[in-house]
C-alpha cells in the first residue's frame, strides 16, 4: 500500500510525491486476499511509475489491477504489471 496523507508519523505539514518504484517477486497466499491501494493526496502530491514485477496471489499471476486486488486512487498514474523496464 502506498498512500500519501497526514498520519501519526508525520513530523510536519509537507507532503511528498512517490516516483518510479518497483515491487519484484511478491507472493501473497491465504484464505483472504488483502486489499492493496495506491493513493496520492492531490494533484501536487501524486504517485507515478509503479512496476509490479511478478506479483502472485495464491499462486496466480496478477497482470492487471483487478487481478491483483489493487485499487488505484485518482492521483495515481502509470502502474504497470510484468517485467520492470520492459
N, C-alpha and C positions, 0 to 999 in steps of 0.2 A: 504494500500500500504506500502510495506517495500522496501526501496531502499537504498543501501549503495553507497554514492558518495559525492563529494565535493559540498557544496551549500552555500548559503548566511549565514547560521547559523554556519558554521564550524569555529572553533577558531584556528585550526592547520591543519597540513597536514596528520595526522594519521587517518586511517580509521579502523573501528572495525569489529566485527562479530555479527551475531544475532543467538541465540540458544534457542531452546525449549520454544516456546511461544504458548499460546492458545487464540484463539478468540472464545468466547462462546455466544450463543444466539444472533447472529447478523441477523437482518432482514432488508432488503432493499426493498423499494417499490417506484414505479414511472414509468413514461412512458419510460424512457431510463435507462437501467441498466448500472451503471458505470463500467468502466474497472478497474480491480484490477491487480496489478502486484507485484511480489516478485523478486527482482533483487540484487544479490550480485555484488560486484565490480570486483573481480578477484578470482583466485584460493586461495588466502590467506585471502580474506575478503568475506566470504560466509554467506548464510542464510541456517540454518539446523533445522529441527524439528519443523514444524509449524502444529498445530492442528486447524482445522476449525470445531468446535463443534456446530451443529445446525445452519448452515448458510442457510438462506432462501432468495430467490429473488422473489418478488411479490407473496409471499405465498408458493412458491415451494421449496422443499429442494434441495440443491446443494450437490451432493455426489461425484463430480469429478470436476477437474479444468475447463473443458469446460462448465459444468452446472453452475458454479459459475462465469463465465466470467473472469477467472483468467489466467493471463499469467505468466509462470514460466521461469525466466531467466536461463542462462547457469550455474550460480554459486549458484543455489538453489537446495536443496535436502531434501527429507523426509517431504513432505507435505501430511497430512492425513485429511480425512473427516470422521466425525462421532464422537462418544463419545471419549473424551480425555482420554488417559490412557488405552484404550481397544484395 
